[in-house]
């Protein structure tokens, strides 16, 4: 059995153990999408997690869906993220920036110039979103033309290049949780009749094109993707009917030699083992809500190479130390998960030394 505290290498990066901080939206960026002033401290505080996967970061104006989320496509964004990367590296950690295009899960009030959401098809997700004016229904998106799909692929590649310029160790494509890449994968969100819709291979094409374009730009060893097979979210309800597509993707990404494949997995069925067999590189597994006593069991069982932890790392800057010593964990403060530019609930969680 492999111990969760044994070292591992992803791409060209050496990690001291097999835990990682999962990507978590914090909604504390500046109005222009530059990371907030406290972001370097927030990430550096958690550098002992080894691999930090950043909050979802839009690759373009069209990619923004929520209030106060960061971008990585302008000079100001690069300068802001460079401060984060430098702080993480100085503290001994590694940083992959997650590229998140929200697609139809967006509201014009939250975007530059009040942009209409874009998506594979003109199908609204059927949910409300927080705006400065309160909760509002998400409007029907505009279907991307085939040419615009290609330009969106280019946007991802451009953002990846800028992330590396900012000092990030790599990027993770957000292909999960009901956002744009996931929308292309899902039959109930994608009713296109061009080369990006219809068959399993066509619905998988956008994800593959995005990952390949990024790998060609920054190198496959700095490129990763996150998937969430069968996760019911954002108006998407795949069930097990899309499993062949995920097996197909795993095999395609294996051939590319990516840094890692990151799965958010909520099911108990053979698909995880099948993906594990098809993708022979580093597999990161995130199981939301996993209890403390279960940490390390997926690595020990050979189901994953790394386990990603979310809110535990959010609330405990020194989570690794607490897990190793059996120390109690801080209480979560969910009301402050998305709380603007304040340090409260962001950088003020105490460490054992401070306590």
Phi and psi in degrees as a GROMACS rama.xvg file:
@    title "Ramachandran Plot"
@    xaxis  label "Phi"
@    yaxis  label "Psi"
@TYPE xy
-89.4812  132.614  UNK-2
-85.5872  141.455  UNK-3
-64.1065  -17.6713  UNK-4
-94.0588  5.63762  UNK-5
-82.2002  148.295  UNK-6
-71.1625  163.828  UNK-7
-155.293  155.864  UNK-8
-116.266  133.441  UNK-9
-120.47  123.187  UNK-10
56.8888  -123.054  UNK-11
-101.904  16.4082  UNK-12
-109.643  127.751  UNK-13
-91.5843  131.289  UNK-14
-116.864  143.534  UNK-15
-77.9386  -16.6725  UNK-16
-157.648  -172.367  UNK-17
-116.149  33.8184  UNK-18
-112.389  151.299  UNK-19
-141.205  156.925  UNK-20
-89.1465  122.241  UNK-21
-69.9084  155.708  UNK-22
-68.6016  134.418  UNK-23
-142.524  119.644  UNK-24
-63.512  133.173  UNK-25
-120.694  -13.767  UNK-26
52.5044  52.2926  UNK-27
-128.802  18.5905  UNK-28
-76.7599  162.997  UNK-29
-74.2821  164.285  UNK-30
-56.521  -28.3007  UNK-31
-88.508  4.68756  UNK-32
91.2247  1.27508  UNK-33
-72.765  137.135  UNK-34
-53.0307  143.407  UNK-35
-65.4397  164.602  UNK-36
-63.7193  -25.0313  UNK-37
-90.4427  -5.6083  UNK-38
-59.6887  -42.3731  UNK-39
-58.9783  -41.1548  UNK-40
-66.6264  -44.7154  UNK-41
-55.8578  -49.3375  UNK-42
-71.6808  -41.4796  UNK-43
-63.5697  -34.212  UNK-44
-58.2325  -28.6007  UNK-45
-105.632  16.9849  UNK-46
-65.4567  -22.1984  UNK-47
-69.2758  -8.70165  UNK-48
-67.2284  -11.5021  UNK-49
86.268  -81.0057  UNK-50
-99.5744  120.557  UNK-51
-106.782  122.528  UNK-52
-100.601  121.117  UNK-53
-69.1165  166.451  UNK-54
-57.255  157.976  UNK-55
-58.9918  130.319  UNK-56
-128.172  119.755  UNK-57
-71.7673  140.37  UNK-58
-88.7186  -1.03136  UNK-59
-168.383  169.416  UNK-60
-58.1282  -41.9894  UNK-61
-63.8276  -23.3525  UNK-62
-78.1799  -13.0223  UNK-63
-78.0291  138.337  UNK-64
-126.682  -33.0375  UNK-65
-110.144  165.31  UNK-66
-68.7782  140.937  UNK-67
56.6519  37.874  UNK-68
-97.4119  149.408  UNK-69
-82.0821  160.372  UNK-70
-118.212  172.106  UNK-71
-147.123  59.2636  UNK-72
-142.379  -2.01654  UNK-73
-117.832  167.356  UNK-74
-60.9688  -39.6113  UNK-75
-64.053  -40.5424  UNK-76
-60.4571  -45.8463  UNK-77
-60.4685  -44.6311  UNK-78
-61.7828  -40.2744  UNK-79
-66.3412  -44.2359  UNK-80
-70.7922  -26.8549  UNK-81
-62.7082  -38.2157  UNK-82
-61.792  -39.8111  UNK-83
-66.0257  -49.9922  UNK-84
-61.2276  -42.2716  UNK-85
-62.1641  -41.5237  UNK-86
-66.3997  -41.1131  UNK-87
-64.4211  -45.5034  UNK-88
-65.5126  -39.4084  UNK-89
-63.1389  -28.4459  UNK-90
-91.0469  2.97096  UNK-91
92.6959  9.84604  UNK-92
-102.367  177.076  UNK-93
-126.83  146.48  UNK-94
-127.637  122.626  UNK-95
-107.564  128.324  UNK-96
-89.5286  125.791  UNK-97
-83.9959  126.409  UNK-98
-93.9877  113.226  UNK-99
-123.119  109.617  UNK-100
-99.7752  116.716  UNK-101
-77.5046  -15.5914  UNK-102
59.6964  -127.409  UNK-103
-73.1139  -15.2887  UNK-104
-83.6464  69.3617  UNK-105
-151.844  156.003  UNK-106
-127.236  135.842  UNK-107
-53.6045  -32.9168  UNK-108
-65.1286  -17.3428  UNK-109
-98.2141  0.444146  UNK-110
-117.568  160.017  UNK-111
-59.2645  130.462  UNK-112
61.585  24.5035  UNK-113
50.706  60.4529  UNK-114
-80.0172  137.54  UNK-115
-68.3238  138.324  UNK-116
-59.3382  150.84  UNK-117
-118.424  154.927  UNK-118
-161.491  170.479  UNK-119
-59.4573  -39.0271  UNK-120
-139.518  159.523  UNK-121
-80.9628  65.7335  UNK-122
-126.175  117.782  UNK-123
-73.0134  150.459  UNK-124
-75.7681  -12.1439  UNK-125
73.6685  37.8684  UNK-126
-141.095  165.372  UNK-127
-98.765  161.074  UNK-128
-137.863  146.707  UNK-129
-71.0594  130.808  UNK-130
-130.447  175.904  UNK-131
-62.7625  -21.4444  UNK-132
-96.1166  11.0406  UNK-133
102.302  -167.7  UNK-134
-72.3765  131.96  UNK-135
-137.718  146.922  UNK-136
-64.2067  139.754  UNK-137
-74.4329  127.881  UNK-138
-76.458  168.63  UNK-139
-63.6963  134.886  UNK-140
-81.3196  167.735  UNK-141
-94.2579  132.592  UNK-142
-71.4738  129.058  UNK-143
-66.6155  135.924  UNK-144
-71.8264  164.907  UNK-145
-59.8649  -39.7164  UNK-146
-64.5793  -38.7192  UNK-147
-68.1714  -31.626  UNK-148
-59.8152  -44.7993  UNK-149
-61.9873  -39.7494  UNK-150
-68.2059  -31.8653  UNK-151
-68.1776  -38.4654  UNK-152
-57.8931  -44.0374  UNK-153
-62.3701  -37.5715  UNK-154
-60.2106  -42.2482  UNK-155
-62.1307  -44.7226  UNK-156
-64.2502  -40.7788  UNK-157
-62.5273  -43.8904  UNK-158
-64.0371  -37.8416  UNK-159
-63.4264  -42.8652  UNK-160
-60.7265  -42.3716  UNK-161
-67.5167  -33.8113  UNK-162
-63.4247  -41.3228  UNK-163
-68.3326  -37.8202  UNK-164
-59.4959  -32.6108  UNK-165
-77.9129  -5.47166  UNK-166
100.123  3.87465  UNK-167
-65.2413  151.363  UNK-168
-82.0957  -13.8726  UNK-169
174.066  -177.069  UNK-170
-132.575  150.552  UNK-171
-118.694  123.002  UNK-172
-75.8831  129.482  UNK-173
-84.0709  98.45  UNK-174
-107.128  24.2683  UNK-175
-128.851  -174.817  UNK-176
57.8941  25.179  UNK-177
81.7789  12.394  UNK-178
-90.3184  -171.763  UNK-179
-54.4468  -49.0514  UNK-180
-61.3211  -43.2672  UNK-181
-62.5622  -36.8537  UNK-182
-62.1198  -38.0667  UNK-183
-66.0998  -33.6048  UNK-184
-72.3798  -31.1298  UNK-185
-88.7733  126.065  UNK-186
-60.5082  -30.0845  UNK-187
-83.6729  -1.79408  UNK-188
-117.478  -12.1807  UNK-189
-124.676  106.754  UNK-190
-118.584  30.6415  UNK-191
-68.8606  157.731  UNK-192
-118.68  7.16286  UNK-193
-94.7997  -159.502  UNK-194
-72.5245  0.19279  UNK-195
-111.795  14.3698  UNK-196
-146.637  165.485  UNK-197
97.9631  -98.3311  UNK-198
-70.2448  163.875  UNK-199
-57.1357  -45.6064  UNK-200
-63.1777  -37.9807  UNK-201
-68.9555  -41.2421  UNK-202
-68.5563  -25.9224  UNK-203
-81.2725  -14.6708  UNK-204
-62.3142  -39.9109  UNK-205
-62.6517  -47.1198  UNK-206
-58.6135  -44.1348  UNK-207
-66.7804  -42.8283  UNK-208
-61.162  -42.8526  UNK-209
-62.8024  -49.1012  UNK-210
-65.1718  -41.8295  UNK-211
-64.6744  -41.2892  UNK-212
-62.8998  -39.6995  UNK-213
-68.6148  -45.047  UNK-214
-60.9833  -37.7943  UNK-215
-67.9237  -26.3306  UNK-216
-86.1181  -44.7286  UNK-217
-118.443  -6.68344  UNK-218
103.06  138.049  UNK-219
-63.7595  -27.5014  UNK-220
-70.4353  -10.0967  UNK-221
-112.425  11.1069  UNK-222
-118.264  136.031  UNK-223
-146.712  169.436  UNK-224
-146.257  148.019  UNK-225
-111.745  132.782  UNK-226
-127.678  157.147  UNK-227
-137.358  73.8669  UNK-228
-57.2914  126.419  UNK-229
73.546  7.01689  UNK-230
-72.7796  120.809  UNK-231
-81.7445  108.432  UNK-232
-160.978  150.052  UNK-233
57.4592  33.6198  UNK-234
82.1396  2.98546  UNK-235
-100.363  131.303  UNK-236
-136.989  81.671  UNK-237
-76.0309  -32.7324  UNK-238
59.5853  -137.605  UNK-239
-100.706  2.76617  UNK-240
-71.0066  -12.4361  UNK-241
-108.593  13.7542  UNK-242
-62.9381  -35.8511  UNK-243
-60.1965  -38.2549  UNK-244
-62.5671  -41.8943  UNK-245
-69.7449  -34.2404  UNK-246
-65.4318  -38.981  UNK-247
-62.2324  -46.6703  UNK-248
-61.7285  -43.6835  UNK-249
-58.0572  -42.3366  UNK-250
-67.7293  -40.0938  UNK-251
-65.0086  -44.0533  UNK-252
-69.4743  -30.1883  UNK-253
-61.8742  -41.6203  UNK-254
-66.0272  -25.5099  UNK-255
-79.0776  -17.2867  UNK-256
70.3547  44.4484  UNK-257
-69.2204  162.045  UNK-258
-60.3917  -43.7177  UNK-259
-167.701  163.383  UNK-260
-115.323  128.548  UNK-261
-112.13  119.913  UNK-262
-110.336  127.54  UNK-263
-92.5641  113.169  UNK-264
-125.267  124.388  UNK-265
-119.588  3.4877  UNK-266
-104.304  162.211  UNK-267
-122.223  87.1229  UNK-268
-159.458  177.435  UNK-269
-69.7173  -10.6657  UNK-270
-59.1829  -41.5973  UNK-271
-57.1726  -47.2627  UNK-272
-64.0222  -35.8034  UNK-273
-68.2173  -40.8058  UNK-274
-66.1218  -40.8524  UNK-275
-58.2417  -38.1121  UNK-276
-73.4466  -37.7012  UNK-277
-75.83  -32.5707  UNK-278
-105.441  110.02  UNK-279
-93.1897  -0.466034  UNK-280
-83.6362  -163.336  UNK-281
-72.1268  126.572  UNK-282
-110.094  122.58  UNK-283
-101.42  133.099  UNK-284
-119.764  129.482  UNK-285
-119.653  118.567  UNK-286
-116.951  95.559  UNK-287
-56.3017  138.479  UNK-288
82.823  3.17122  UNK-289
-61.9902  135.236  UNK-290
-76.8986  158.322  UNK-291
-57.0356  -38.4041  UNK-292
-71.6141  -10.9291  UNK-293
-97.2115  -5.67474  UNK-294
-62.7133  130.719  UNK-295
95.9268  -12.3838  UNK-296
-72.1078  -32.9264  UNK-297
-70.9548  -37.1643  UNK-298
-65.3356  -45.1724  UNK-299
-62.2634  -34.2921  UNK-300
-82.2425  -6.32809  UNK-301
81.8239  9.77298  UNK-302
-80.1486  -21.9826  UNK-303
-147.059  157.655  UNK-304
-95.055  -28.891  UNK-305
-140.252  143.803  UNK-306
-110.576  129.827  UNK-307
-97.5883  130.024  UNK-308
-114.964  137.13  UNK-309
-100.646  -95.0071  UNK-310
-63.8607  -24.5095  UNK-311
-60.4215  -41.2365  UNK-312
-73.7235  -32.9491  UNK-313
-59.7023  -44.684  UNK-314
-89.2723  -9.60142  UNK-315
-134.53  93.1584  UNK-316
-56.6125  -30.3245  UNK-317
-107.354  44.286  UNK-318
-57.9224  -41.5741  UNK-319
-58.066  -45.5967  UNK-320
-62.8573  -41.748  UNK-321
-64.3072  -40.2045  UNK-322
-67.3252  -39.8741  UNK-323
-69.2234  -33.7829  UNK-324
-98.5701  -8.70285  UNK-325
78.3152  13.6683  UNK-326
-68.1219  152.432  UNK-327
-66.7034  156.489  UNK-328
-95.2737  152.969  UNK-329
-67.4973  152.718  UNK-330
-74.2085  141.935  UNK-331
-72.6475  151.38  UNK-332
-126.455  76.3594  UNK-333
-57.6115  -30.1329  UNK-334
-64.2551  -16.2611  UNK-335
-110.417  9.76057  UNK-336
-58.6439  -40.1476  UNK-337
-124.6  87.398  UNK-338
-132.953  41.5783  UNK-339
66.8916  -146.447  UNK-340
-89.8197  7.29805  UNK-341
-73.3624  148.164  UNK-342
-73.376  -22.0935  UNK-343
-63.894  126.348  UNK-344
74.4453  10.4939  UNK-345
-127.016  -67.6527  UNK-346
-112.59  8.71777  UNK-347
-105.405  8.6408  UNK-348
-66.2357  129.55  UNK-349
-76.2131  149.583  UNK-350
-91.5951  169.856  UNK-351
-60.7161  -38.063  UNK-352
-64.4231  -41.842  UNK-353
-66.9909  -37.005  UNK-354
